[in-house]
Amino acid sequence: MILLCIAGLAGCQNKETRIRELQQTVWKNPEDARGYLNLGKEYSRQQKYNEAIEAYQRAIALEPGLDEAYSALGAAYFNKKNYAAALPWMQKRVQIAPDDSLRHFDLGNVYFQMKRYNDAITSYRQAIDNSYSFDEAWYTMAVSYIKLGRMDEAMKIHTWLQKKNNYLAVALEKHLQSAPHQNGSR
């Protein structure tokens, strides 16, 4: 292991060294959008989201069509729990690739965190429509239904998940058990 570190392999470098290297790369080539994207990714890995956001914004300013930067910027805002700021970037991702299930799922997660459950359900439904077996979208859509008090829809999904993904079915069951049921029953 020591020999590998002496050889200078990236796995042995500390986090600050990696950031300094990436900063040097963008300073040497300030018009390289991918350099800023890579710098932002490293900041995100280290949970330095403000710095990551700056790097992603610079990447987008240099290359407005850099789809990966939209995703990363939305994720950085999401990780900061700034869902209102994440929303337009996640919406932009969906506009770029409207048939991508994961993009709809991520957008649904932003809506869910904002407690916009009807919008979340719409996004999860679009994720499912583009990939019927997207179990996580079904699960989170069911939780959204529970939050809205729409227990019948949540129960239908629970029944379906019991056949498809027992882990998610059990997790959903916990939400169903803790939710106040209609008509005063539990």
N, C-alpha and C positions, 0 to 999 in steps of 0.2 A: 504494500500500500504506500509506504513512504517513497519507494522508487517511482511509483506512478505520479505522486505529487511533485517530486523533483522534476519529472519529465514535463510538468506544466499542463496536465490534462484538466479540462474544464470542470470535471467533477470534484476536484480538490480545491477549487477557488472559493473564496468566501463570497457572500452575497454582495457586499459593497464593491468588491473587485469587479464582479460581473456588471454591476450598474455603471461603474467608471468606464469599463471597456465599451459598453453600449453608448454612453454619453460621448466618448471620444469618436465613435463611429459617426454619430449624427453631427458632431462639431466639424468633422472633416468633410462631411458631405451633407450639408444642411437642406438640400433639396430632395433627399431620399426618404420618401414616405414610409417605405418598409423599415428603414432604420428606426424611425420614430415608433412605428408599430411594435417592433421588437423591444425597444426600450420600455414602452408602455406595458408590454406583457411581463417583463421582468419586474417592473414596479408592482404590477398586480399580484404576481407570485409572492411578493414580499408584503402584500397588503398595504402598499403605499398608494392608495387610490387617488388622492389628489394629484400626485405626480403622474400617475398613469393616465388620468383624464387629460391632463395637459399634453402629454405625448400623443395620445390618440387624436385629440383635436388638431394637433399640428399635422399628423399624418393625413387626416381628412382634408385639411386646408391645402395640402400639397397635392393630394390625389383624391378628389371627391368621389371617385368610383371605387375606392378601396373598401369593398364590402366587409372584409374582416375587421376593419377598424370600427365600423358601426356596431358590430356585434360586441367587440371588446369594450367600446365606450359605454354601451348600454349595460353590459355586465358589471363594469366598474361602478357605475352609479347604483345599480341594483345591490352590489355588495356593500356599498356605503349606506344602504337602506334609503336612498334618495330616489324613490320610485317615480315621482313626478318627473324628475330629470331623465330617468331611464326610459320612460314611456316613448318619447318621440324617436329615440334611436331604435327601439325594438319595433316600433311601427314602420320605420324606414326599412328595416331588414325584411319585414313582411312584404312591403311594396316591391322590393328588389326581387324577391323569390316567393311569390304568393302561393306556390304549391308545396313549400317546404314545411313539413309537419313540425319539426323542432322549432322553427321560428315562430310558428303560431303558439306552440306550447310555452315558449319563453315569454311571449307577449301576454299570454294568459296568466302566467305567474306574476307578471308585473301588475296586471289588473287585480289579481287575487290579493296581492299585498296591499293594494290601494283600497281594498274592500269594495271593488267594483265587480261584484260577483256575476252579474248578468253579462258584462263584457268578457269576463274570464270564461264563462261558459261558452260564449260565442267563439272565442279563440280556441278553447279546448275542442269544441265541436269541429272547427276547421282543421285542427291537427289530426283529429280522428278521421275526418273525411278523406284526408290525404294519406292516412296510414291506419287502417281499421284496427290493427292490433297494438296501437299505442296505449298500453295499459296505464301508464302514468297519467296520461291525459284523461282517461276515463276516471281514474281515482280522484284526481284533483277537481275534475268537473263535479263528481259526486259530493266532495267536501263543499264546493261552492253551493250546490243545491241544499245541503244541510244548513249552511249559513243563511240561506234565504228561506229556510223552513219548508222546503219542497221535498219532504221526506219520501214520497212515493217514487220520484225520479232517482233519488239517492239509493233507495232499496233495490230498484231494478238494476242499477249498475253494480251494487253489492252482489246480487245474485249472479250476474254475468262474471264478475271478477272471481267468484268462488270456483268457477270452472277454468278460468284463464290464468290467474295469478293469486295463489293462496296468501302469499305474503301481503300483497296490497289489500286483499279482501279482509284479512285480520286487522290491518291498520285502519281500514274504513269502518269496520265493526266498532272499534273503539270510539270513533267520531260519532257513529250512530247512537251508541249507548250513552254518551255524555251529552247529546243534544236534547233540548227540551222538545218533546213530541207534541203534536197537535192534539187538541181536545183534552189537554191536561194530563194525559197518560204518559208514562215513562217506559 
